[in-house]
Amino acid sequence: MYYKEFNGINSFLVGMARLLLKEGVERKTRNFKCFELPSPILIKIKNPTARLITIPARNWNSTLPYVESLWLASGRNDIEMVAHYVKKMMDFSDDQITMRGGYGPRLRYFNGIADDYNNGYQYEQRIPDDFNVVEIDQFEFVEKSFKKDPLTRQAIITIGDPAKDCFQDGHILKQTKDFPCTRDIQFIKNNGKLDVIVNMRSNDFVWGAGGVNIFNFTFIQEYFAAILGLEIGEYYHIANNFHYYENLQEMVKSIADTATFRDEPFHYKKSFNNLNEFDERLMALQKYEHQLRNDTINETIDFADEFFNDWAKVFYSFKNKSTNDVNFVNPTLRKVIKKSSKSISINNREQLKNIFTPKDKSGEQMFWRSYI
C-alpha cells in the first residue's frame, strides 16, 4: 500500500502526477487504456483549507466544486441545478431529472429505499405512504454522536446504499450511468482537532480527486469543525484504485512538470456553532443561488458570515462572468475565480469532448462518473 503526505491540493497534484507517471501500471478497462497504481493508496493532506488549485496546467473549473458542495450539503440530487453550471452533467443522469448516485440525499435523507430517490427533491415528499421507513440525516447523526462522546469513533457517514446500488428488478445487476465511488466518511477528534477519513472504492486523479472530491470533503470537514467547536485537523483520502486515463496523459505530464507552486491555506471566521445555525444559512444560500440562476436577483448579499459570503460570491461571479466588483475574503479565491470565469480555450474544449463522449465497442456512451 502507498502512503503519501502533502500540505495541500497543489502539492498533492504535482506529487501524485509524478507518482502515477513513475509507477502507474497500464490497464485496459471498458475498452479504454488507463494507468493505475498497483495497490491502494492512503493520502494525507496536512492543511485541508489549502484546497484551491492554482496550478495552470490543471485548468481547474473552480465554480463546480462550490456548486457541488451546496448540492451535497442541501441533500439534493436534482440535475437541473448543477447542469446550469456544467451543461454536460445532464448526460450523466439516468432519467434527465436526478443524479441517481448523487451523494446529497444519502448525506441528509438516507432511507434505504430502492427507488433511486427519483422523487427526491429537498422540499418534496420522498417516502411513499405505504413504506414504513425512517429517513436519516447523517449530518445530525455526526453532530449528536460528538455531543454524546467527544472522542467517538462512531461518527461515520455511509454513502454506499445496497438497496439502491446493487440490483434492479429480478436481481439483475444495476444498470446505471452513476455508481457512487465514495463508500464512507468518518469524523474523528485527534489532538483536539477534527480529522476526516474518506474511503473510495476507485478514484480518478484528474476529474475526481483533483477536481472535486478532495475539495468537497475538506469543505465538509471545515464547516463540521465549526459545527462541533473544533479546530480543523488533517484529511485522509484512501483510494483502493487510483488512476488516470490515457487521453489525459499530457495534462498529467504537464502537472508533474510544474516547478513552482505553493499551497495557500485560509481560515474563515464563522458565525455558526451548530448544525441548526449552519442549515439556516444554507437555506438562505440555496434561495440566493436559485434567485441568481433564475434572474430574480443580481447583487451580492451579506450572510453575516465570511465562509458563506465567499461561497455565495462564487455564484454571483459565475452569473456576471467577472470578479471586478467582488471582494472575496479569501484572496486566493478571487485569483482562481477570475481565471475560471474566462472562456474555455479551444484545446480544453477538445479535451473535454474527448473525456466526456468516448464510445466503447458496443456503441454505449462512457460517462465521466463511471471513470471515478
Buried (B, 14 or more C-beta within 10 A) or exposed (E): EBEBEBBBBBBBBBBBBBBBBEEBEEEEBEEBEBBBBEEBBBBBBBBBBBBBBBBEBBBBBBBBBBBBBBBBBBBBBBBBBBBBBBEBBBBBBBEEBBBBBBBBBBBBBBBBBBBBBEBBBBEEEBBEEEEEEEBBBBBEBBBEBBEEEEEBEEBBBBBBBEEBBEEEEEEEEBEBBBBBBBBBBBBBBEEEEBBBBBBBBBBBBBBBBBBBBBBBBBBBBBBBBBBBEBEBBBBBBBBBBBBBBEBBBEBBEBBBEBEEBEBBBBEBEBBBEEBEBBBEBBEBBBEBBEBBBEEEBEEBBEBEBBBBBBBBBBBBBBBBEEBEEBEBBBEBBBBBBBBBBEEEEEEEEEBBEEBBEBEEEEEEEBBBBBBB
